[in-house]
Amino acid sequence: MFEFLTRRHAVPAETPLSEVRFTREDLFVLLGGFDTGMFANGPYSTDLSAIERYGAGPWRRDMAARLSPTGLVDAEGTPSDELAEALSPLNKPGIVIDDGSSPQSAQERDSRTVSAVFYKGSGAVIRRLPGRRSGFAVIPLDSEENWDASFRNLIDCPPLDPSWKGSTVYGPEDRALGDAMLRGDEAGLRAVCRYGGDVDALCEFSVALASNSGMLRGMREFIVADYRGSNFDTSLGFSIPQASAPSCWVKTARVFPTCGVVLNGMKVPNSEDPDGYIGYSAIDFCNSGTLIDALFRFHPRPEGL
């Protein structure tokens, strides 16, 4: 009913890939299911009841009618070489970087604006588009040496300035650690960060953070998930990302770009509980490298933590 109010018109033939507005249904069809970051499509955003009743055929026909004038898909909805190459990493078991956490219920609003996937030397981003019509852009990233600049440009983030020196400090997954950092509580930090690293540098950074609200306002948060080695679930007839490899890990990275400091909340599989994770903190003083380098970095859990 009232479909005429939301009718999607054909995209003009001259529209380049970077300016094409994809619907989440388009991307479900093109990627064969959920994207790896479950951003455009996921358990709480995709109309799975429509898939169950009708399959993806109606979505494919709608997409082909709108996008075939651009040459990015043919009349059957098969993607061109250019589009297929751009989409290639986005449903693969690579490393995902999102600029926020994914919703945990259908009622929760998704605050993410981008989801990037990096897989075997290629990278691409799904970016949420503004405006009444909403939708998503698919943006292939440049060559690997340009990933950092390309990604930062999309999220308007300054380069990582490795100005704060020190070795990585480890601590428990504990709110007390974060509270102590915000207070500049040296005694509190030393009490919980007893597992190696440059605690002196951490205390100095904490004092600076507590006394300079501008540092906190400049913080950027990312969710990073490493799916490498995993096999995605296709039992329902479409791809659902699953972290099935024992080497998989997830982290929340709170980045202070102008300081070169990253507060990592790590989660790794619990060998004693197949469905569980072990959490710990790793405060990374990035003495060199880029934002992408820091986000890709895995911090193993030290003995005793």
C-alpha positions as CSV (number, residue, x, y, z in Angstrom):
1,M,0.0,0.0,0.0
2,F,1.2,3.5,-0.9
3,E,4.2,2.1,-2.7
4,F,4.1,5.1,-5.0
5,L,5.2,7.3,-2.2
6,T,8.6,5.5,-1.9
7,R,9.1,4.4,-5.5
8,R,12.8,4.1,-6.4
9,H,13.6,5.5,-9.8
10,A,16.3,4.3,-12.1
11,V,19.8,5.6,-11.5
12,P,21.0,7.8,-14.4
13,A,23.4,6.1,-16.7
14,E,26.3,8.5,-16.1
15,T,26.3,7.9,-12.3
16,P,29.8,6.6,-11.1
17,L,30.0,3.9,-8.6
18,S,31.1,6.3,-5.8
19,E,27.8,8.2,-6.2
20,V,25.3,5.3,-6.5
21,R,22.9,4.9,-3.6
22,F,22.4,1.2,-2.8
23,T,19.5,0.0,-0.6
24,R,20.2,-2.6,2.0
25,E,18.1,-5.0,-0.2
26,D,20.5,-4.3,-3.1
27,L,23.5,-5.2,-1.0
28,F,21.8,-8.3,0.4
29,V,21.4,-9.5,-3.2
30,L,24.8,-8.5,-4.4
31,L,26.7,-9.9,-1.4
32,G,24.6,-13.1,-1.1
33,G,23.5,-12.2,2.5
34,F,24.9,-10.1,5.3
35,D,28.0,-8.0,4.9
36,T,30.9,-9.0,7.2
37,G,30.3,-6.0,9.5
38,M,26.5,-6.7,9.5
39,F,26.1,-3.0,8.8
40,A,23.9,-2.8,5.7
41,N,22.3,-6.1,6.6
42,G,22.2,-8.0,9.9
43,P,19.8,-9.9,12.1
44,Y,18.0,-6.8,13.3
45,S,18.0,-4.7,10.1
46,T,17.1,-7.2,7.3
47,D,13.5,-8.2,6.5
48,L,14.1,-11.9,7.0
49,S,10.4,-12.7,6.9
50,A,10.3,-11.3,3.3
51,I,13.3,-13.6,2.4
52,E,11.5,-16.6,4.0
53,R,8.2,-15.9,2.1
54,Y,9.5,-14.7,-1.3
55,G,13.2,-15.2,-1.5
56,A,15.5,-12.5,-2.8
57,G,14.0,-12.5,-6.3
58,P,11.8,-9.4,-5.9
59,W,14.8,-7.5,-4.5
60,R,17.0,-8.6,-7.4
61,R,14.4,-7.5,-10.0
62,D,14.0,-4.1,-8.3
63,M,17.8,-3.6,-8.2
64,A,18.3,-4.6,-11.8
65,A,15.6,-2.2,-13.0
66,R,17.1,0.7,-11.1
67,L,20.8,0.1,-11.5
68,S,21.1,-1.5,-14.9
69,P,21.2,1.9,-16.7
70,T,24.5,2.6,-15.0
71,G,26.1,-0.6,-16.4
72,L,27.0,-1.7,-12.8
73,V,24.6,-4.6,-13.1
74,D,22.9,-6.2,-16.1
75,A,19.2,-6.8,-16.7
76,E,19.4,-9.9,-14.5
77,G,21.1,-8.1,-11.6
78,T,24.6,-9.7,-12.2
79,P,27.3,-7.2,-11.2
80,S,29.8,-5.8,-13.6
81,D,33.5,-6.5,-13.1
82,E,34.0,-3.0,-11.5
83,L,31.2,-3.5,-9.0
84,A,32.1,-7.2,-8.3
85,E,35.7,-6.1,-7.5
86,A,34.5,-3.3,-5.2
87,L,32.2,-5.6,-3.4
88,S,34.6,-8.5,-3.1
89,P,36.0,-8.0,0.4
90,L,32.7,-7.0,2.0
91,N,31.4,-10.5,2.5
92,K,34.7,-12.2,3.2
93,P,36.2,-13.4,6.6
94,G,38.7,-10.5,6.9
95,I,39.2,-7.8,9.5
96,V,36.3,-5.4,10.0
97,I,36.5,-1.9,11.3
98,D,33.3,-0.1,12.3
99,D,33.1,3.4,13.7
100,G,30.7,2.2,16.5
101,S,29.1,-0.8,18.0
102,S,26.4,-2.9,16.2
103,P,22.8,-2.9,17.6
104,Q,22.0,-5.7,20.0
105,S,18.2,-5.5,19.4
106,A,15.8,-4.4,16.7
107,Q,14.8,-1.4,18.9
108,E,18.4,-0.1,19.2
109,R,19.5,2.6,16.8
110,D,22.6,1.9,14.7
111,S,24.9,4.9,15.2
112,R,27.6,3.6,12.8
113,T,28.4,5.6,9.7
114,V,31.0,3.2,8.1
115,S,32.0,-0.4,8.0
116,A,35.3,-1.3,6.4
117,V,36.4,-4.8,5.5
118,F,40.0,-5.8,4.7
119,Y,40.7,-9.1,3.1
120,K,43.8,-10.5,1.4
121,G,45.2,-7.2,0.2
122,S,41.9,-5.6,-0.8
123,G,39.7,-3.3,1.2
124,A,36.3,-1.6,0.8
125,V,33.8,0.4,2.9
126,I,30.1,0.5,3.2
127,R,29.1,4.1,4.1
128,R,25.7,5.2,5.3
129,L,24.4,8.1,3.2
130,P,22.5,11.0,4.6
131,G,19.2,12.4,3.5
132,R,15.6,11.4,3.4
133,R,16.2,8.4,1.1
134,S,19.1,7.1,3.2
135,G,20.9,4.1,1.6
136,F,24.5,3.2,1.4
137,A,27.6,3.9,-0.8
138,V,30.1,1.2,-1.7
139,I,33.6,2.7,-1.7
140,P,36.6,0.5,-2.7
141,L,39.8,1.6,-0.9
142,D,43.0,2.4,-2.7
143,S,46.1,0.2,-2.7
144,E,47.2,-1.2,0.7
145,E,49.7,1.6,1.3
146,N,46.9,4.1,1.0
147,W,44.4,2.4,3.2
148,D,45.0,4.6,6.2
149,A,44.6,7.9,4.4
150,S,41.6,6.7,2.4
151,F,39.8,5.4,5.5
152,R,40.6,8.4,7.6
153,N,39.3,10.7,4.9
154,L,35.9,8.9,5.0
155,I,35.5,9.4,8.7
156,D,37.3,12.8,9.0
157,C,39.9,11.6,11.4
158,P,43.4,13.1,11.8
159,P,46.5,11.0,11.3
160,L,47.8,9.0,14.3
161,D,50.6,11.1,15.8
162,P,52.9,8.8,17.8
163,S,54.0,11.5,20.2
164,W,53.4,9.7,23.5
165,K,56.1,7.1,24.0
166,G,55.9,3.9,26.0
167,S,55.3,0.1,25.9
168,T,51.9,-1.5,26.0
169,V,50.3,-1.6,29.4
170,Y,47.9,-4.5,30.3
171,G,45.2,-4.6,32.8
172,P,41.9,-6.3,33.6
173,E,38.6,-5.7,31.8
174,D,37.4,-3.5,34.6
175,R,35.5,-0.2,34.8
176,A,37.8,0.7,37.7
177,L,40.7,1.1,35.2
178,G,38.8,3.5,33.0
179,D,37.5,5.5,36.0
180,A,41.1,5.8,37.4
181,M,42.3,7.0,34.0
182,L,39.7,9.7,33.9
183,R,40.5,10.9,37.4
184,G,44.2,10.8,36.9
185,D,44.4,8.4,39.8
186,E,48.0,7.1,39.7
187,A,47.6,4.8,42.7
188,G,44.5,3.2,41.2
189,L,46.2,2.6,37.9
190,R,49.2,1.0,39.5
191,A,47.0,-1.2,41.5
192,V,45.2,-2.8,38.5
193,C,47.9,-2.5,35.8
194,R,50.3,-5.1,37.2
195,Y,50.9,-7.2,34.0
196,G,53.8,-5.4,32.2
197,G,54.3,-2.3,30.2
198,D,55.2,1.3,30.9
199,V,52.9,2.2,33.8
200,D,54.7,5.5,34.3
201,A,53.8,6.6,30.8
202,L,50.2,5.5,31.5
203,C,50.0,7.5,34.7
204,E,51.4,10.6,32.9
205,F,48.9,10.2,30.1
206,S,46.1,9.8,32.6
207,V,47.0,13.0,34.4
208,A,47.1,14.9,31.1
209,L,43.7,13.4,30.2
210,A,42.1,14.3,33.5
211,S,43.2,17.9,33.2
212,N,42.5,18.5,29.5
213,S,38.9,18.0,28.4
214,G,39.9,18.6,24.8
215,M,41.8,15.3,24.7
216,L,38.7,13.4,25.6
217,R,36.6,15.3,23.0
218,G,39.1,14.3,20.3
219,M,38.8,10.6,21.1
220,R,37.4,8.3,18.4
221,E,35.9,4.9,19.0
222,F,36.1,1.8,16.7
223,I,35.0,-1.8,16.9
224,V,37.5,-4.2,15.3
225,A,36.7,-7.8,14.6
226,D,39.2,-10.4,13.1
227,Y,37.2,-13.1,11.2
228,R,40.3,-14.5,9.4
229,G,40.2,-18.3,9.1
230,S,36.4,-18.5,9.8
231,N,33.8,-20.2,7.7
232,F,30.6,-18.2,7.4
233,D,27.2,-19.9,7.9
234,T,25.2,-20.5,4.7
235,S,22.7,-23.0,6.0
236,L,19.7,-20.6,5.5
237,G,20.6,-20.0,1.9
238,F,22.5,-16.8,2.5
239,S,25.8,-15.8,4.2
240,I,25.9,-15.0,7.9
241,P,29.3,-14.0,9.3
242,Q,30.5,-16.1,12.2
243,A,33.7,-16.0,14.1
244,S,34.4,-19.7,14.0
245,A,38.2,-19.8,14.0
246,P,40.0,-20.1,17.3
247,S,42.3,-17.2,16.3
248,C,39.4,-14.7,16.0
249,W,39.3,-11.7,18.3
250,V,37.3,-8.5,18.9
251,K,38.3,-5.2,20.4
252,T,36.8,-1.9,21.2
253,A,39.5,0.7,20.4
254,R,39.3,4.2,21.9
255,V,41.8,6.2,20.0
256,F,43.4,9.5,20.8
257,P,44.8,10.4,17.4
258,T,46.9,13.4,18.4
259,C,48.6,11.5,21.2
260,G,49.1,8.2,19.5
261,V,47.4,6.3,22.3
262,V,44.8,3.6,21.9
263,L,42.8,2.1,24.8
264,N,42.0,-1.4,23.6
265,G,39.3,-3.5,25.3
266,M,40.3,-7.0,24.0
267,K,38.1,-10.1,23.8
268,V,39.5,-13.5,22.8
269,P,37.9,-16.9,22.8
270,N,37.7,-18.8,26.0
271,S,39.3,-22.2,25.5
272,E,37.2,-23.6,28.4
273,D,33.9,-22.3,27.1
274,P,33.3,-22.5,23.3
275,D,30.6,-19.8,23.5
276,G,32.5,-17.5,25.9
277,Y,35.2,-14.8,25.6
278,I,37.9,-13.6,28.0
279,G,38.2,-9.8,28.2
280,Y,41.2,-7.7,29.2
281,S,42.7,-4.2,28.5
282,A,45.7,-3.2,26.5
283,I,46.8,0.4,26.5
284,D,48.9,0.9,23.3
285,F,51.4,3.7,23.0
286,C,51.8,3.7,19.3
287,N,55.5,4.6,18.9
288,S,55.1,4.3,15.1
289,G,52.7,3.4,12.4
290,T,49.2,4.5,11.3
291,L,45.7,4.4,12.6
292,I,45.0,1.3,10.5
293,D,48.2,-0.3,11.9
294,A,47.0,0.4,15.4
295,L,43.5,-0.9,14.8
296,F,44.8,-4.1,13.1
297,R,47.1,-4.8,16.0
298,F,46.4,-7.8,18.2
299,H,47.5,-7.7,21.8
300,P,48.0,-11.2,23.3
301,R,46.8,-11.7,26.8
302,P,49.7,-11.8,29.2
303,E,50.3,-14.6,31.7
304,G,48.4,-14.2,34.9
305,L,45.8,-11.8,33.6
